[in-house]
C-alpha cells in the first residue's frame, strides 16, 4: 500500500510539473455571422520546442460553450 501511495504521489508531482496553459481567443465566423470563442491548450515548453504536436478537437455540443471542456471536462 505504501508503494502505491508513493507511485501516486510521484505521478501527481510529475503531472503538476508538466502543466501547460490554456489560451482563449476568438475568430470571426462567416457561416455563423458571429465571433466564436475557443480555447487552446499548449503543453509546457511548446513555444521553445519547435516540435509539431498532434491536435485533438473537442466539440462541446449544443447546450454548452467553449468553456465546457476546460471547466467541466465533459
GIPERA-V904935 format. One record per residue. RES is the residue in three letters. OMEGA is omega in radians with two decimals (none if undefined). Layout:
res/omega
RES/OMEGA
RES/OMEGA
//
This chain:
res/omega
UNK/3.12
UNK/3.13
UNK/3.13
UNK/3.12
UNK/3.10
UNK/3.13
UNK/3.13
UNK/3.13
UNK/3.12
UNK/3.11
UNK/-3.13
UNK/3.11
UNK/-3.13
UNK/3.10
UNK/3.13
UNK/-3.11
UNK/-3.09
UNK/-3.09
UNK/3.10
UNK/3.12
UNK/3.12
UNK/3.11
UNK/3.07
UNK/3.12
UNK/3.13
UNK/3.11
UNK/3.09
UNK/3.12
UNK/3.08
UNK/-3.14
UNK/-3.12
UNK/-3.09
UNK/-3.09
UNK/3.01
UNK/-3.09
UNK/3.10
UNK/3.09
UNK/3.07
UNK/3.02
UNK/3.04
UNK/3.08
UNK/-3.13
UNK/3.12
UNK/3.11
UNK/-3.09
UNK/-3.06
UNK/-3.07
UNK/-2.98
UNK/-3.07
UNK/-3.12
UNK/2.95
UNK/-3.12
UNK/3.05
UNK/-3.12
UNK/3.03
UNK/3.11
UNK/3.13
UNK/-3.13
UNK/-3.00
UNK/-3.12
UNK/-2.98
UNK/-2.99
UNK/3.14
UNK/3.07
UNK/-3.04
UNK/-3.13
UNK/-3.01
UNK/-3.10
UNK/3.14
UNK/-3.03
UNK/-3.06
UNK/-3.10
UNK/-3.12
UNK/none
//
